[in-house]
Amino acid sequence: MSDKEVLLTSDGLHKLEEELTNLKTVKRREVAERIKIAISYGDISENSEYEDAKNEQAFIEGRIITLEKMLRNARIINTNDIDTNIVGIGSTVRLRDTEFSEELEYTIVGSAEADPVENKISNESPVGKALIGRSPGTCIDVNVPAGTIRYEILSIIKK
């Protein structure tokens, strides 16, 4: 992740800042204490607790660097200015799968904020790309690994 712009909603920015603060203030201390305890056991050459703690420390430090870079390159999407006529980043879109008549709701976010469990899909995902710039009433065909899905955009919801 070089100096690529990171698109975030204000909620996404807040979550990343909270994670960074937690890693720097809580997790660093916890892993340092684990390392200290593991060292107190003596020979660290065959100490699995020491190895595990050092690996966790490396992961935490790597994540801190990643988060700091993401926050440095963040562009905040103002969700208060969402246009309900055109899908954009920050839009919440109600769709209908034309084959199964199933209704779905997705919020389009930047890739750093995507979370399928929360129905937040990336603007870089196949569905996200296909939705950007479209308006309610439009049908789109999306190529996904399982084949092609046809969606009808029912509405763009202002939340």
C-alpha positions as CSV (number, residue, x, y, z in Angstrom):
1,M,0.0,0.0,0.0
2,S,2.0,3.0,-1.2
3,D,0.5,6.4,-1.3
4,K,-2.8,5.3,-2.7
5,E,-5.7,7.4,-1.6
6,V,-7.9,5.7,1.0
7,L,-11.6,6.5,0.8
8,L,-13.3,6.5,4.2
9,T,-16.6,7.6,5.6
10,S,-16.4,9.4,8.9
11,D,-17.5,6.1,10.7
12,G,-14.7,4.2,8.9
13,L,-12.2,6.9,9.9
14,H,-13.3,6.7,13.5
15,K,-13.0,2.9,13.6
16,L,-9.5,3.0,12.1
17,E,-8.4,5.7,14.6
18,E,-9.8,3.6,17.5
19,E,-8.0,0.5,16.3
20,L,-4.7,2.4,16.0
21,T,-5.1,3.9,19.5
22,N,-5.9,0.4,21.0
23,L,-2.9,-1.1,19.3
24,K,-0.5,1.6,20.5
25,T,-1.8,1.9,24.0
26,V,-3.2,-1.5,25.0
27,K,-1.9,-4.2,22.7
28,R,1.7,-3.0,22.7
29,R,1.8,-3.1,26.5
30,E,0.1,-6.5,26.7
31,V,2.6,-8.1,24.3
32,A,5.6,-6.4,26.0
33,E,4.4,-7.9,29.3
34,R,4.1,-11.3,27.6
35,I,7.6,-11.0,26.2
36,K,9.0,-10.0,29.6
37,I,7.3,-13.0,31.3
38,A,8.5,-15.4,28.6
39,I,12.1,-14.1,29.0
40,S,11.9,-14.7,32.8
41,Y,11.4,-18.4,32.1
42,G,15.0,-18.6,31.0
43,D,16.4,-19.9,27.7
44,I,14.5,-18.2,24.9
45,S,15.9,-20.3,22.1
46,E,13.3,-23.0,22.6
47,N,10.6,-20.9,24.3
48,S,7.3,-21.1,22.4
49,E,5.7,-18.5,24.5
50,Y,8.5,-16.0,23.7
51,E,8.2,-16.9,20.0
52,D,4.4,-16.4,20.0
53,A,4.7,-13.1,21.7
54,K,7.5,-11.8,19.3
55,N,5.3,-12.9,16.4
56,E,2.3,-11.0,17.8
57,Q,4.5,-8.0,18.4
58,A,5.6,-8.0,14.8
59,F,2.0,-8.3,13.6
60,I,0.9,-5.4,15.8
61,E,3.8,-3.2,14.7
62,G,3.0,-4.0,11.0
63,R,-0.7,-3.2,11.5
64,I,0.3,0.1,13.2
65,I,2.4,1.1,10.2
66,T,-0.4,0.1,7.8
67,L,-3.1,2.1,9.7
68,E,-0.9,5.2,10.0
69,K,-0.3,5.1,6.3
70,M,-4.0,4.6,5.6
71,L,-4.9,7.6,7.8
72,R,-2.3,9.8,6.3
73,N,-3.7,9.1,2.8
74,A,-7.4,9.2,3.8
75,R,-10.0,11.2,2.0
76,I,-13.2,11.5,3.9
77,I,-16.5,11.0,2.1
78,N,-19.2,13.3,3.4
79,T,-22.2,11.0,3.7
80,N,-24.4,14.1,4.5
81,D,-24.1,15.1,0.8
82,I,-25.3,11.8,-0.6
83,D,-27.2,12.2,-3.9
84,T,-30.2,9.9,-3.9
85,N,-30.3,10.0,-7.7
86,I,-26.8,8.6,-8.5
87,V,-24.9,5.8,-6.7
88,G,-21.6,7.0,-5.3
89,I,-19.2,6.1,-2.4
90,G,-21.2,6.4,0.8
91,S,-24.5,5.6,-0.9
92,T,-26.8,2.9,0.6
93,V,-28.4,1.1,-2.2
94,R,-31.5,-1.1,-2.2
95,L,-31.3,-3.7,-5.0
96,R,-33.5,-6.6,-6.2
97,D,-31.9,-9.7,-7.6
98,T,-34.0,-10.2,-10.7
99,E,-33.6,-14.0,-10.8
100,F,-34.7,-14.7,-7.2
101,S,-36.7,-11.5,-6.5
102,E,-34.6,-11.1,-3.4
103,E,-34.1,-7.6,-2.1
104,L,-30.6,-6.6,-0.8
105,E,-29.2,-3.5,0.7
106,Y,-25.5,-2.5,0.4
107,T,-23.5,0.6,1.4
108,I,-20.7,1.4,-1.0
109,V,-17.5,2.3,0.9
110,G,-13.8,2.4,0.1
111,S,-11.9,-0.9,0.2
112,A,-10.3,-0.2,3.6
113,E,-13.8,0.0,5.1
114,A,-15.5,-2.9,3.3
115,D,-17.2,-5.4,5.6
116,P,-19.6,-7.9,3.9
117,V,-21.0,-8.9,7.3
118,E,-22.3,-5.3,7.7
119,N,-23.3,-5.2,4.0
120,K,-20.6,-2.7,3.3
121,I,-19.1,-3.4,-0.1
122,S,-16.0,-1.9,-1.7
123,N,-16.3,0.5,-4.6
124,E,-13.6,-1.7,-6.2
125,S,-15.6,-4.9,-5.9
126,P,-17.5,-6.2,-8.9
127,V,-20.9,-5.2,-7.5
128,G,-19.6,-1.8,-6.2
129,K,-18.0,-1.0,-9.6
130,A,-21.1,-1.8,-11.4
131,L,-23.3,0.3,-9.1
132,I,-21.2,3.5,-9.1
133,G,-22.7,6.2,-11.3
134,R,-26.0,4.4,-11.8
135,S,-29.5,5.6,-10.8
136,P,-32.6,4.0,-9.4
137,G,-34.6,2.0,-12.0
138,T,-31.4,0.8,-13.8
139,C,-30.7,-2.9,-14.2
140,I,-27.0,-3.9,-14.1
141,D,-25.3,-7.2,-14.9
142,V,-22.5,-8.1,-12.6
143,N,-19.9,-10.7,-13.3
144,V,-19.0,-12.5,-10.1
145,P,-17.1,-15.8,-9.6
146,A,-20.4,-17.7,-9.5
147,G,-21.5,-16.3,-12.9
148,T,-23.5,-13.2,-13.9
149,I,-26.1,-11.6,-11.5
150,R,-28.7,-9.1,-12.7
151,Y,-29.7,-6.5,-10.2
152,E,-32.3,-3.7,-10.4
153,I,-31.5,-0.6,-8.4
154,L,-34.6,0.1,-6.5
155,S,-33.5,3.1,-4.5
156,I,-30.7,5.1,-2.9
157,I,-31.3,5.6,0.7
158,K,-30.1,8.7,2.6
159,K,-29.2,7.5,6.2
